[in-house]
Structures are given as structure tokens and as C-alpha cells.
Amino acid sequence: MIEKYSDYLNKNDRDVIICPSILSADFAKLGEDIDLVSNDANWIHVDVMDGMFVPNISFGIPIVKAIRPYTTLPLDVHLMIEDPTRYVEDFAKAGANLIVVHAEACKHLHRAVQYTRNFGVNVGVAINPGTSLSVLDEILPFVDMILLMTVNPGFGGQTYIETMTDKISKLRKIMNDRNIFAHIQVDGGIGKANIKKVYDAGANAVVVGNAVYGTNDPVGAIKELRKCLA
């Protein structure tokens, strides 16, 4: 299970949670690439795409099951798929620790969150860059994490949308004002140039793809990202 944000706040170091995305890893050696970063990362981020909710197809349940033995880190599974409740049980059984569903893909968001939690996993809700924070008003007390997409979902290697920094700040203020303790994760275009900016804005979990696996030294890249927060 993934620790609560309130527990995270009690830590002395309050390191940002680094979540390497295997969408940018070498698909021919996923296990090796996951094992490589497991001593330095916090979670492993798995992007699941169905070619319908987003214009791309990526990993599925067999991949989550196959990579589970390669790390003891939590598997953070981001479902960019239509009607995700059809598959959350299977992803939980395959080894996911945190399952994130998109608000835009759920006809009944509260029901989807409740249903997902039935399978013993942490639950997150994601929203796209063009989606208002207002869709989260009624769901915030029931989730372990909110994922703010900082690029339009579907492909790795995109450029960070600068207006998302203000969105991060607004969400953290809303949560602080309501005494809601949950992680804020950001995904898309994060690297050394802007990781401190999104952390200072209120995000404490950061998905990094090309910034880690797009380098010759993924472990060194994670260390450099942490140095940027100093």
C-alpha cells in the first residue's frame, strides 16, 4: 500500500516522490529497467492506454503481472481507458498498489472510486489539462491521490504546459483549506528545469519518463532530479 499524504508530511526529509514511467523505458527489457531504478525511485508508474480514451495503446494487465516480481516498490497504475471499472479488479490482482482512474472516463466517479477501493488498493483520480478542478469537489475526501496531467495524455516526451503550475497551486490550496490529506501527482514534461517549480506549487509526487529513461544513466538522472529540489 502507498502511505497517506499525512504520513508523508510527518517525514523529516519530505523528499518528492519520484515515479519513473516505464512508458519511456526499453520495452524489450522492462524488468531490468525497473530493477535498475528501484533503489532510488519511490514508485513505478505504469501508463495503461486503450487507444480510445487516448490516441495510443500501451500496457495491459499481463505486463503489470510480469513486472511485479522485479521490484518491491509500489506499482502506480494510471488507467487512461474508457470505463476503467471493468478492469480494476484484474489490475489489483496483477499487483497494482495504486490505481488511478480518469474523471473524464467515469460515468459515476464516486462509485468508481468506491468500487476500486474494494480490491485493497489505494485509489487516485486523474484529470486532463483542459478539465476544471471543480470536477474534484465532491471526490476529494475519498481519494489517496489526485493526478494532474500537465500534458495532454497519450504520448511521452511532450512539453510541460506552463499554465498547469497555477492549477497545481490552486488544488493544493483547496485541499489545505478543507484539511484534505492526499498526494498531488503531476505527469508530463517534468525534468530538471521544472521539478522544483511543480513541487513548490504543491505537487509532491512527480512522474518522470524521458527525464530518467531517456538518459544514459537513469539512476544518476534520479539523483540529479532530487538535487534540483535542494
Stockholm file with secondary structure:
# STOCKHOLM 1.0

chainA/1-230         MIEKYSDYLNKNDRDVIICPSILSADFAKLGEDIDLVSNDANWIHVDVMDGMFVPNISFGIPIVKAIRPYTTLPLDVHLMIEDPTRYVEDFAKAGANLIVVHAEACKHLHRAVQYTRNFGVNVGVAINPGTSLSVLDEILPFVDMILLMTVNPGFGGQTYIETMTDKISKLRKIMNDRNIFAHIQVDGGIGKANIKKVYDAGANAVVVGNAVYGTNDPVGAIKELRKCLA
#=GR chainA/1-230 SS CCCCHHHHHTSSSCCCEEEEBGGGSCGGGHHHHHHHHTTTCSCEEEEEEBSSSSSCBCCCHHHHHHHGGGCSSCEEEEEESSSGGGTHHHHHHHTCSEEEEEGGGCSSHHHHHHHHHTTTCEEEEEECTTSCGGGGTTTGGGCSEEEEESSCTTCSSCCCCTTHHHHHHHHHHHHHHTTCCCEEEEESSCSTTTHHHHHHHTCCEEEESHHHHTSSCHHHHHHHHHHTTC
#=GC SS_cons         CCCCHHHHHTSSSCCCEEEEBGGGSCGGGHHHHHHHHTTTCSCEEEEEEBSSSSSCBCCCHHHHHHHGGGCSSCEEEEEESSSGGGTHHHHHHHTCSEEEEEGGGCSSHHHHHHHHHTTTCEEEEEECTTSCGGGGTTTGGGCSEEEEESSCTTCSSCCCCTTHHHHHHHHHHHHHHTTCCCEEEEESSCSTTTHHHHHHHTCCEEEESHHHHTSSCHHHHHHHHHHTTC
//
